[in-house]
Amino acid sequence: MQTVLTLIVAWLAANFALPASHDNPEVNLVAADAMQVERLKAAERGQPRKFRTSEEASTPQIVAFYDDATQMIYLSHRWTGNTPAELSVLVHEMVHHLQNVTGMKYACPEAREKLAYLAQDKWLNQFGLNLIDEFELNEMTVLVRTNCFY
């Protein structure tokens, strides 16, 4: 896993001018309910909770989560990394790790999602895929998840 993380960091640094940090996070594969518990623990420690759309509320399945305080990535226990789409989830979470360890600041939690979604989509584009189709998102959902509305 460390080799994959290092390659993703190099790709992110080359494609998005993110500072490369090879202090890689720990990656844990957990069931969805355990991931939800970890997200709640992170919120209790002060990690900002992201805006939740009604769509997200109706689909509680979480596929990944990055915890700033512990510098840990949680992935679904079903994650294998065998497809470009699965690896794109890790790319998305590695963006958050680099944002965190390099001290990047954003106006709101949603704003830091913009770069993560851009990187995830660019990763998928290399394989003739895209974020919208692979994750059954629509452009409005991505817009809401990546902008501050306050």
N, C-alpha and C positions, 0 to 999 in steps of 0.2 A: 504494500500500500504506500509506503514512503516514496518509492520510485515514481508511482503514479502522481502523488501529490507534488513532488518536485518538478515533474514534467508539466503539470498544470500551472504551477507558479511561473515557470519559464514562459509558457504560452501566454499567460495573462500579462506578464511584464512586457513581452514583445508586442502584443496586440492592443493593450490598453494603457500602456505607460504606468502601470501599477508598480510600486516599489517591490522588488523581489525580496521576500523573507523566507529563509529556509528553516525557520522555526515552525515546522509543520504541526498542525493540530492533531490531537488524537481523534480517531474515527470510531464510533460505536454503532453497531447495527442493533436496533431495538424495535420492539413491537410498537404500533401506533399509540396504544394507551400509555406506554412508558415514555414515549416521546412527548406526549401531551403533559405528563407529570414534569418532565425536565423543563419544558417551556414555562410552566407555572412557577417552578423553582427559580428560573432565571428572572421572571417578572418580579418575584418577591425580592430578589437581590438588586432590583432596580433597572434591569435591562428593559428598555422601552418596548411595549407591546405594539405590534403593528396594527394598523387600521384593519378591521375585519369587515368584509363585505357580507351581505346576506348570502351570497353564493358560497363563501367559505364556511359560514355558519351551518349551511345545509349539507356540506361535505366535510366532515371533521377529519377525514383521512389526511394525515400529515406525512409527507414523503421525506422531508429533511428539515433540519434546524441547526443553526450555529449558535452556540452559547458564548457570548463575549467574555464573560468572567472566567470560565474554565477553559476557554479556547478549545472547545470540543465540538466536533460535527457529529450530529446524530442522523443516521440514515435508516430507512425502513429495513427491518430484518429480511425483507424480500429482495433488497438491493444486491445485485451481483456485479455491476460494472461491466457487464458483457455487451452492452449496446451503447451507441452514441448518446441516446436519450438518457440512459442511466448515468453515464459519465458526465453528462451536462448538468445533472443535479449536483454532482460533486464540484464541478466548475463553479456553479452558482454559489455554493457554500464557501468555496475557497476565496471567492471575491470578498465575502464578508470577513473571512479570517484576515486577509491582507488589509482590508479597511480597518479592522480592529487593531492589529498589531502595529500598524504604521500610524495610528492616531488620526485617521481621517475623520472629519466632522461633517455632519449633515444637518439640515434644518429640521428634519423629522425622520423617524424610522423608515417611512416609505421612500424618502429621497435616496437612501442608500441602496434601495432595491433596483433603482434604474440601471446602474452599472452591472449589477449581478444578472439582471434579465438580458441586457445587451450582450454580455459575455456568453451567457448560456445560448442565446440565439445564434451568435456568431459561431460558436462551437458546433451547433447542430447544422448550420449552413455548410460547413465543410463536408458534410455527408449527404447533402441534398435534402436536408430536413429543416424544420423550423419550429420555433417555440409554440406558436399558435396551434399547429396541427398535432404535434407530439404530446402536448399536455392539455389539449382540448380547452384552451383559453380563447378569449376573444380580445380584440384590441381595447375595448372599454375596460375590461378587467385589468389588463396590464397597465393601462393609464391610471386607474384608481390605485393600484398597488405600488405605483412608482412616483406619486405626487403628493405633496402636502396639501391638505384641504382644511386649513384653519385660518 
